[in-house]
């Protein structure tokens, strides 16, 4: 059986010109960390770098594209808005929406991206060049401005359970601003259906020094980009120490677990397709419990 997971180390990252995935682009390089060659069906995950003088002409995809800015700044042009993105910003570009990217500043813009479903080489990577969209006056991401309703921004403060008072929130308190805290784990939703996504989600996860998620699997695919700290992870029984810059992917049915290493750790996580309303997690511990109970009656 082929492996149902991928682990890519950041210090071995290889950035190439994306070719048909970004037709006519100049100054763009991408680390394609998860592709269809890995057995992925719903997840194309990687990191893109655009030079300050670079650009990606207007194009559309037959997949959904979501992103999170890691370094630098870039201009994204869509029919809805021309947005000046900086580190911490994120957003979703729905299927079939024309868009272009333009470098600015004096350093590379760096962002992680998820394409769902996975782009297919046999179909020109499901990407099509279209007529240019005139750029407007760039605006910054503003959670309270409906012109940037497909975008958001995340800060370290938003991951701190003690900093969730209304005065510290960019929007009025609601599930849109909620921080989910459990078992030494904090989770902040970023891209989801509320932002306009229908095929995938993106969120930030933080484990406290004692944070643990026991062995489990999902009826969906997950990808992870470690941004701070280190975490011990297992995928189908194989153990890995993941560090900043490392990327991992777990396919449907891959049993995986995570444990902090005595210090806080944070990573960006994606799920595709979106989580079902029920039975999204299958924890081995719970079904082992049933096995034990059944043995007691025999």
C-alpha positions in Angstrom: 0.0 0.0 0.0 1.3 3.5 -0.8 2.0 5.8 2.1 -1.0 7.9 3.1 1.1 10.7 4.4 4.0 13.1 3.4 6.6 14.8 5.5 8.8 17.5 3.8 11.6 19.2 5.6 11.9 22.9 5.3 15.7 22.8 4.9 15.2 20.6 1.8 12.6 22.8 0.1 13.0 23.2 -3.6 11.5 26.2 -5.4 10.7 26.0 -9.1 9.0 28.1 -11.7 5.3 27.0 -11.5 4.8 26.7 -15.2 1.1 26.2 -16.3 0.0 26.7 -12.7 0.8 30.5 -13.1 0.8 31.1 -16.9 2.9 34.1 -18.0 4.3 34.7 -14.5 7.6 36.5 -14.0 9.7 36.3 -10.7 7.5 33.6 -9.2 8.9 30.4 -7.6 6.9 27.8 -5.7 7.7 24.8 -3.4 5.1 22.2 -4.4 5.2 20.3 -1.2 2.0 18.2 -1.7 0.8 17.3 -5.2 -1.2 14.6 -7.0 2.1 12.6 -7.2 1.9 12.1 -3.5 -1.6 10.5 -3.7 -3.4 13.7 -2.8 -6.8 14.2 -4.3 -8.1 17.3 -2.5 -4.9 19.1 -1.5 -2.3 20.9 -3.4 -0.1 22.6 -0.7 3.1 24.6 -1.0 4.8 28.0 -0.5 5.1 30.7 -3.2 7.7 33.4 -3.4 7.3 36.5 -5.7 10.1 38.9 -6.3 9.4 42.6 -5.7 9.4 43.2 -9.5 7.5 40.0 -10.3 4.0 39.5 -11.4 1.4 36.8 -12.2 -1.0 37.9 -15.0 -4.7 37.5 -14.6 -5.9 33.9 -14.6 -8.5 31.6 -13.2 -8.5 28.2 -11.7 -11.1 25.4 -11.7 -10.0 24.8 -8.1 -10.3 27.0 -4.9 -7.2 28.8 -3.8 -6.5 30.0 -0.2 -3.4 31.6 1.1 -1.6 33.0 4.2 1.1 35.6 4.0 4.3 34.6 5.7 6.7 37.4 4.8 6.9 40.7 2.8 4.0 42.2 1.0 2.2 41.8 -2.4 -0.7 43.3 -4.3 -3.6 40.9 -5.2 -6.1 42.2 -7.9 -9.6 40.6 -8.1 -12.8 42.0 -9.6 -13.9 42.8 -6.1 -10.9 44.7 -4.8 -7.2 45.5 -5.2 -5.7 44.4 -1.9 -2.3 45.2 -0.4 -1.4 42.0 1.6 1.2 41.9 4.3 2.5 39.2 6.7 -0.4 37.7 8.7 -3.0 38.3 6.1 -5.0 35.5 4.6 -7.8 35.0 2.1 -9.7 32.8 -0.3 -10.0 33.1 -4.1 -13.1 31.1 -5.2 -13.3 28.8 -8.2 -13.3 30.8 -11.5 -12.5 34.2 -10.0 -10.0 36.1 -12.1 -7.0 37.4 -10.2 -3.4 38.6 -10.6 -0.4 39.0 -8.2 2.1 41.9 -8.2 5.3 42.3 -6.3 6.0 45.4 -4.2 8.5 46.6 -1.7 12.2 45.6 -1.6 12.0 41.9 -0.6 10.2 38.7 -1.8 6.6 38.2 -0.8 6.2 34.7 0.7 2.9 33.0 1.2 1.6 29.4 1.8 -1.2 28.3 -0.4 -3.7 25.4 -0.7 -5.4 24.5 -4.0 -8.5 22.3 -3.6 -9.0 20.0 -5.3 -5.4 19.2 -6.3 -4.3 20.7 -9.7 -3.9 18.0 -12.4 -1.0 18.0 -14.7 -3.0 16.2 -17.4 -5.4 19.1 -17.5 -2.9 22.0 -17.7 -3.0 22.2 -13.9 -6.6 23.4 -14.2 -5.5 27.0 -14.8 -6.5 29.4 -17.6 -5.1 32.8 -18.7 -7.9 35.4 -19.1 -8.0 39.1 -20.0 -6.4 41.5 -17.5 -8.3 43.2 -14.8 -7.4 46.8 -14.3 -6.0 47.4 -10.8 -7.7 49.8 -8.5 -6.2 51.8 -5.6 -4.8 49.2 -3.2 -6.5 48.8 0.2 -5.4 47.0 3.3 -7.2 44.0 4.8 -9.9 45.3 7.2 -12.2 42.8 8.9 -14.9 45.5 9.2 -14.7 46.6 5.5 -17.0 44.5 3.2 -14.7 45.2 0.3 -12.2 42.8 1.8 -14.8 40.3 3.0 -12.8 37.4 1.4 -9.7 38.2 3.5 -8.6 38.4 7.1 -5.5 38.8 9.3 -4.2 36.9 12.3 -1.9 38.0 15.1 -0.2 36.3 18.0 -2.6 38.2 20.3 -5.5 36.4 18.7 -4.0 33.0 19.7 -3.8 34.1 23.4 -6.8 32.9 25.5 -6.3 35.8 27.9 -6.6 38.4 25.2 -10.1 37.6 23.9 -11.9 40.7 25.3 -14.0 42.8 22.9 -11.6 45.7 23.0 -8.9 43.5 21.5 -11.1 42.1 18.7 -11.2 43.6 15.2 -14.8 42.7 14.9 -17.7 42.3 17.3 -17.4 39.1 19.3 -19.0 36.2 17.5 -18.1 32.7 16.2 -16.1 34.6 13.5 -13.7 35.8 16.3 -13.9 32.8 18.6 -10.8 31.0 19.8 -11.4 27.3 20.5 -9.4 26.1 23.5 -9.2 22.5 24.7 -6.7 19.9 26.0 -3.7 22.3 25.9 -4.6 23.3 22.3 -5.9 26.6 20.9 -7.4 26.8 17.4 -8.3 30.0 15.5 -10.3 29.6 12.3 -9.1 31.7 9.3 -10.5 30.6 5.9 -13.9 28.8 6.1 -17.4 29.0 4.6 -18.0 32.3 6.5 -15.2 33.8 4.5 -16.5 32.3 1.2 -14.6 29.0 1.0 -16.6 25.9 0.0 -13.9 23.3 -0.7 -11.3 23.7 2.1 -10.5 25.4 5.4 -7.4 27.0 6.9 -6.7 27.7 10.5 -3.9 28.3 13.1 -3.2 25.8 15.8 -1.2 26.3 18.9 -0.2 23.7 21.5 0.9 24.6 25.0 3.9 22.7 26.4 1.6 19.9 27.5 -0.7 19.9 24.4 -1.5 16.5 23.0 -3.9 15.1 20.3 -4.0 11.3 20.5 -4.0 9.0 17.5 -7.0 9.7 15.1 -7.9 9.9 11.5 -10.4 11.8 9.3 -12.6 11.4 6.2 -10.6 14.3 4.7 -7.1 15.4 4.0 -5.0 17.7 6.2 -1.8 19.7 5.6 0.4 21.3 8.2 3.1 24.0 8.0 5.0 24.5 11.2 5.6 28.2 11.9 7.0 28.3 15.5 8.4 25.7 17.9 8.6 21.9 17.5 6.1 19.1 17.7 6.4 15.3 17.8 4.1 13.8 15.2 3.2 10.3 14.1 1.7 9.3 10.8 0.6 5.6 10.5 3.0 4.6 13.2 6.1 6.5 12.0 7.5 9.2 14.2 8.8 12.6 13.2 10.0 15.7 14.9 8.6 18.7 12.9 10.3 22.1 13.1 9.6 25.5 11.6 9.4 25.4 7.9 8.5 21.7 7.8 5.4 20.6 5.9 3.3 17.4 6.4 0.2 16.0 4.8 -2.1 13.3 6.1 -4.5 11.6 3.6 -7.9 10.1 4.4 -7.5 7.2 6.9 -3.9 8.1 7.9 -3.7 7.7 11.7 -1.8 10.6 13.1 -1.1 12.3 16.5 0.7 15.3 17.9 2.5 16.1 21.1 4.2 19.3 22.2 7.9 19.0 23.2 7.7 21.0 26.4 7.4 24.4 24.8 4.6 26.1 22.8 4.3 25.2 19.1 2.2 26.7 16.4 1.3 25.6 12.9 -0.9 26.5 10.0 -3.3 23.7 9.1 -5.7 23.0 6.2 -8.5 20.6 5.7 -10.0 19.6 2.4 -12.7 18.9 1.7 -14.4 20.8 4.5 -15.2 19.0 7.7 -18.5 17.1 7.7 -21.2 18.0 10.3 -20.5 14.7 12.2 -17.9 12.0 12.5 -15.0 14.2 11.4 -12.7 12.6 13.9 -12.1 8.9 14.6 -10.0 8.6 17.7 -8.4 5.2 18.2 -8.8 5.6 22.0 -12.6 5.7 21.8 -12.9 2.5 19.7 -10.3 0.7 21.8 -12.6 1.4 24.7 -15.5 -0.3 22.9 -13.2 -3.3 22.2 -12.4 -3.6 25.9 -16.0 -3.3 26.9 -17.0 -6.1 24.5 -14.3 -8.3 25.8 -15.7 -7.8 29.4 -19.0 -9.4 28.3 -17.5 -12.5 26.6 
